[in-house]
Amino acid sequence: MDFEFTQEEKEIIQEVRLFIEKEATPELRQESHEIEYIYGGPIAREFIKKFAAHGWLTPSWPKKYGGLEASEMVTYMIRNELAYSGCPIHYVGAHMAGPSILRHGTEDNKKYLLPLSKGEIEFGLGYTEPGAGSDLMGLEMYAEDKGDHFLVNGQKTFSTHAHVADYHWLAVRTELEGPKHRGISILIVDLKSTKGITVRPIMTFPGTRSNEVYYDNVIVPKENLVGEKNMGFKYIMTALDFERMFPWGHYKKVFEDLIDYTKDATRNGQPLRKDPLIRQKLAQLETEFEVVKLLYYQLAHMLDNGKVPNYQSSMEKLFFSELTRRMSHTIFEILGLGAQVTEHDKRAALHGMGEFFSKWCLIETIVGGASEIQRNIMAQRGLGLPRA
């Protein structure tokens, strides 16, 4: 098997790196860090519009929708370059909802694709509810069919992008009878101008923001229904497969900073880089980063060969998120009490990322489906094991 990228792919990535080096300011990186590397901050919007003008935001999409008709491998390489550089990497519209619209959407739905590929608009996920998290078949937000529109009432929680997004990728119940998975639909809702929507902040453990979103007699036009009515659960599964394909470059950058730290720091008069235990721990992490890299690019390879990764995306998501916890533990073992110093203190080693990631890594094991859910998917769909 050839593990090398093609010359064309290497040239594209070199162009992307030069662009990021020129356009990604410290202010952009700080904004991205503060809002969890999601797309929607004012500085990020200007950066992404310039970035997307090259076709780099959705390079695998058809040209008529703003893409380059390039390989999925190029898409994944670009996403990881953005992650490594500290730029926004989480795009609900371009990387989750967009691929679902391409595969399942109506012509009315596809009018959103070009603005998405240009970086002009962003979507927010509207899945989770107070009583429906990992089990989305339990969602209760109801969209009553009123002929030419739906009337939507209910609540969503942990809708992370809702305060910066332009549209909601909203999962609703449109049929109360029959199998639960057959009564779910997806609606595209304008968050900026639609009346009856209230967005309230939920502050997370690391100090970042998510949201709860309330719908009170919200009118949604019928043309905003994605694909077919009551087929939304299938579309959610497609979007989730894409959501679980996590770029890992931002953690690799922190790991490289940790290596640089051990090259200069000393303990008890001895350089940390000569401590055999520390060398072993760093070597173990380097090995695991190589594993997650291969799992990540396997997903792109499958897509380029006409396959949709299902349990494979769960494999990558699980290994990546659990790796972030192991890396956080290693940072604390090496830095000791100094790892607790926050990023706001100039004395903080690794710019305080040890303290931040010690909290954020817990969220990584939950967002996009908790680790327990990923293990179930791998067992049932990958190994063919029965439900417990």
C-alpha positions in Angstrom: 0.0 0.0 0.0 1.3 3.5 -0.9 1.0 5.8 2.1 2.4 8.8 0.2 0.2 11.7 -1.0 0.2 12.5 -4.7 2.3 15.3 -6.1 -0.9 17.3 -6.8 -2.1 16.8 -3.3 1.2 18.0 -1.9 1.1 21.1 -4.1 -2.4 22.0 -2.9 -1.4 21.6 0.7 1.7 23.8 0.2 -0.6 26.5 -1.2 -2.9 26.1 1.8 0.0 26.4 4.2 1.3 29.6 2.5 -2.1 31.1 2.6 -2.6 30.3 6.3 0.9 31.6 7.1 0.0 34.9 5.5 -3.7 35.3 6.6 -4.0 33.5 9.9 -3.3 36.3 12.5 -2.8 35.8 16.3 -6.2 37.5 16.7 -7.9 34.8 14.5 -6.2 32.0 16.5 -7.3 33.5 19.8 -10.9 34.0 18.6 -10.9 30.4 17.3 -9.6 29.1 20.7 -12.2 31.0 22.7 -15.2 29.7 20.7 -14.0 26.1 20.4 -12.6 26.3 16.9 -16.1 26.6 15.4 -16.8 28.9 12.4 -18.8 32.0 13.2 -16.6 34.6 14.9 -16.3 37.9 13.1 -12.6 37.5 12.4 -13.1 33.9 11.3 -15.8 34.8 8.8 -13.5 37.2 7.0 -10.7 34.6 6.9 -12.9 31.8 5.7 -14.4 33.8 2.9 -10.9 34.4 1.6 -10.0 30.8 2.2 -13.1 29.5 0.5 -12.6 31.6 -2.6 -9.9 29.1 -3.6 -12.4 26.2 -3.3 -10.6 24.9 -0.3 -13.5 24.8 2.1 -15.4 22.1 0.1 -12.8 20.9 -2.5 -14.6 17.6 -3.2 -17.9 19.2 -4.1 -19.0 19.7 -7.7 -17.8 22.9 -9.3 -21.3 24.2 -9.7 -21.6 24.2 -5.9 -18.3 25.9 -5.4 -16.0 22.9 -5.1 -13.0 21.8 -7.1 -14.2 18.2 -7.7 -11.0 17.1 -6.0 -10.5 14.0 -3.9 -11.8 13.6 -0.4 -8.2 13.0 0.5 -7.5 16.7 -0.3 -10.5 17.7 1.8 -9.1 15.8 4.8 -5.6 17.1 4.3 -6.9 20.7 4.3 -9.0 20.2 7.4 -6.0 18.9 9.3 -3.9 21.8 8.1 -6.5 24.2 9.5 -6.5 22.3 12.8 -2.8 22.3 13.1 -2.6 26.0 12.5 -5.2 26.9 15.2 -7.8 28.1 12.7 -11.6 27.2 12.8 -12.1 23.5 12.0 -15.7 22.7 12.9 -18.1 23.5 10.0 -21.6 22.1 10.4 -22.7 23.4 7.0 -19.7 22.5 4.9 -18.7 19.2 6.6 -21.8 17.7 8.1 -25.1 19.1 6.7 -23.7 19.9 3.3 -22.6 16.3 2.4 -26.1 15.1 3.6 -27.8 17.7 1.3 -25.6 16.6 -1.6 -26.7 13.0 -1.1 -30.3 13.4 0.0 -31.5 17.0 -0.5 -34.1 18.4 -2.9 -33.3 21.1 -5.4 -34.7 23.7 -3.0 -32.3 22.3 -0.3 -29.3 22.6 -2.7 -29.6 26.4 -2.9 -27.7 26.5 0.4 -24.7 24.6 -1.0 -23.0 27.5 -2.9 -23.2 29.9 0.0 -21.9 27.2 2.3 -18.9 26.5 0.0 -18.1 30.2 -0.2 -18.1 30.5 3.6 -20.9 33.0 3.6 -23.3 31.1 5.9 -23.0 28.5 8.6 -25.4 25.9 10.1 -25.8 24.8 13.7 -26.8 21.3 14.7 -30.2 20.9 16.3 -30.3 17.3 17.5 -30.0 16.9 21.3 -32.9 17.5 23.7 -33.2 17.2 27.4 -34.6 13.7 27.0 -32.8 12.7 23.8 -29.0 12.7 23.7 -27.2 9.6 22.6 -30.6 8.0 21.7 -31.9 10.5 19.1 -34.9 8.3 18.4 -36.3 9.7 21.6 -36.5 13.3 20.4 -39.8 15.0 21.0 -39.6 18.5 19.3 -42.7 18.4 17.2 -43.3 19.9 13.8 -47.0 19.9 13.0 -47.9 19.7 9.3 -50.1 22.8 8.5 -50.3 22.2 4.8 -47.9 24.8 3.4 -45.7 25.0 6.5 -44.7 23.3 9.7 -45.5 24.7 13.1 -42.6 23.8 15.4 -42.5 23.7 19.2 -40.0 22.3 21.6 -36.5 22.6 23.0 -32.9 21.7 21.9 -29.9 21.6 24.2 -26.1 21.7 23.6 -26.6 23.4 20.3 -23.0 24.6 20.2 -23.1 26.7 17.0 -26.5 28.3 17.5 -25.3 31.7 18.7 -23.0 32.1 15.7 -24.9 30.1 13.0 -27.2 31.5 10.4 -29.4 28.4 10.0 -30.4 25.5 12.2 -30.1 21.9 10.9 -33.1 20.9 12.9 -34.2 17.3 13.7 -38.0 17.2 14.5 -40.7 14.7 15.0 -43.3 14.8 12.2 -45.1 11.5 12.9 -46.3 10.4 16.3 -47.4 6.9 15.3 -45.3 3.9 14.2 -41.6 3.2 14.7 -39.8 6.1 16.2 -37.0 6.3 13.6 -39.6 6.5 10.8 -41.2 9.7 12.3 -38.2 12.1 12.2 -37.6 14.8 9.6 -34.9 17.5 9.1 -35.7 21.1 8.6 -33.5 24.0 7.7 -34.5 27.0 9.8 -33.3 30.6 9.5 -32.0 31.5 12.9 -31.6 35.2 12.2 -35.0 36.2 11.0 -37.5 33.5 12.1 -39.8 34.6 14.9 -40.4 32.5 18.0 -36.8 31.2 18.5 -34.9 31.9 21.7 -31.2 31.0 22.1 -29.8 30.9 25.6 -26.2 30.1 26.6 -25.0 27.0 28.4 -21.5 27.4 29.8 -19.4 24.3 29.7 -16.9 22.9 32.1 -13.8 24.4 30.3 -15.6 27.8 30.1 -16.7 27.6 26.5 -20.3 28.1 25.3 -23.0 25.9 24.1 -26.7 26.7 23.9 -30.2 25.7 24.6 -32.7 26.7 21.9 -36.5 27.1 22.3 -39.0 27.0 19.6 -42.4 28.6 20.4 -45.0 28.3 17.5 -42.2 28.7 14.9 -43.4 28.7 11.3 -41.1 26.8 8.9 -42.0 26.8 5.2 -42.5 23.3 3.6 -39.6 23.9 1.1 -37.2 23.9 4.1 -37.9 20.2 4.6 -34.7 18.3 3.8 -35.3 15.4 1.4 -38.4 13.3 2.2 -40.6 13.7 5.2 -40.1 11.1 8.0 -36.7 10.1 6.5 -34.7 12.4 8.7 -33.2 9.7 10.9 -31.4 8.3 7.8 -30.1 11.8 7.1 -28.9 12.3 10.7 -26.9 9.0 10.5 -25.2 10.3 7.3 -24.4 13.6 8.9 -23.2 11.9 12.1 -20.8 9.7 10.1 -19.2 12.9 8.7 -19.3 14.7 12.1 -17.3 11.9 13.7 -14.4 12.3 11.3 -12.2 14.4 13.6 -9.1 16.2 12.4 -6.3 15.9 15.0 -3.8 18.5 14.0 -4.5 20.9 16.8 -3.5 18.3 19.4 -0.5 17.3 17.4 0.7 20.9 17.6 0.3 20.9 21.4 2.2 17.6 21.5 5.1 19.1 19.5 5.2 22.0 21.8 5.4 19.5 24.7 8.4 17.9 23.0 10.1 21.3 22.6 9.4 22.0 26.3 11.2 18.8 27.4 14.2 19.8 25.2 14.9 22.9 27.3 13.4 22.2 30.7 15.3 20.7 33.6 14.4 18.9 36.8 16.8 18.4 39.6 19.6 19.7 37.4 18.9 17.2 34.6 17.3 17.9 31.2 13.9 16.3 30.9 14.8 15.1 27.5 17.2 12.6 29.0 14.7 11.1 31.5 14.0 7.6 30.1 10.5 7.5 31.5 9.6 10.8 29.8 11.1 9.6 26.6 9.0 6.5 26.7 5.8 8.4 27.4 6.5 10.8 24.5 7.3 7.9 22.2 4.0 6.2 23.1 2.1 9.3 22.2 3.9 9.7 18.9 3.0 6.1 18.1 -0.7 6.8 18.9 -0.7 10.0 16.8 0.5 7.8 13.9 -2.4 5.4 14.5 -5.0 8.2 14.5 -3.5 9.7 11.4 -3.9 6.4 9.5 -7.5 6.0 10.9 -8.3 9.5 9.8 -7.0 9.2 6.2 -8.6 5.7 5.9 -11.9 7.6 6.0 -11.0 9.8 3.1 -9.7 6.7 1.2 -13.0 5.0 1.7 -15.0 8.0 0.5 -12.9 8.3 -2.6 -13.7 4.7 -3.3 -17.4 5.1 -3.1 -17.9 3.8 0.4 -19.4 5.7 3.4 -17.4 5.1 6.6 -19.8 4.1 9.3 -18.2 2.1 12.1 -14.8 3.3 10.7 -15.7 6.9 11.6 -16.6 5.7 15.1 -13.2 4.0 15.3 -11.3 7.2 14.4 -13.5 9.3 16.7 -13.1 7.0 19.7 -9.3 6.6 19.3 -8.8 10.3 18.8 -10.9 11.4 21.7 -9.4 8.8 24.1 -5.9 9.9 22.9 -6.6 13.4 24.0 -7.2 12.2 27.5 -4.0 10.2 27.5 -2.1 13.2 26.2 -3.6 15.4 28.9 -2.5 12.9 31.6 1.0 12.9 30.1 1.2 16.7 30.1 0.4 16.7 33.8 2.9 13.9 34.5 5.7 15.9 32.8 4.8 19.5 33.9 3.7 18.5 37.4 1.8 21.3 39.3 2.9 23.7 36.5 0.3 22.1 34.2 -2.5 23.7 36.3 -1.4 27.3 35.4 -4.0 28.8 33.1 -3.4 30.4 29.7 -4.0 33.8 31.3 -0.8 33.6 33.3 2.4 34.6 31.3 4.4 32.0 33.2 2.2 29.2 31.9 4.1 26.4 30.1 2.6 25.4 26.8 0.6 28.7 26.9 -1.7 27.1 29.5 -2.9 24.4 27.1 -2.3 21.7 29.6 -4.8 23.2 32.0 -7.3 23.9 29.2 -7.1 20.4 27.6 -7.3 18.7 30.9 -11.0 19.9 30.9 -11.6 20.0 27.2 -10.5 16.4 26.6 -13.5 15.2 28.7 -15.9 17.0 26.3 -14.1 15.4 23.3 -15.2 12.0 24.6 -18.9 13.2 24.5 -19.4 15.4 21.5 -20.4 13.6 18.3 -21.5 10.6 20.4 -20.0 9.4 23.7 -17.2 6.8 23.7 -19.7 4.2 24.9 -21.9 4.8 21.9 -18.9 4.5 19.5 -18.0 1.2 21.1 -21.5 -0.1 20.5 -21.5 1.0 16.9 -18.2 -0.7 16.3 -19.5 -3.9 18.0 -22.8 -4.0 16.2 -21.9 -2.7 12.8 -18.3 -3.6 12.6 -18.2 -7.0 14.4 -21.9 -8.0 13.8 -22.5 -8.5 17.5 -26.2 -8.4 18.8 -27.6 -5.6 20.8 -27.1 -6.1 24.5 
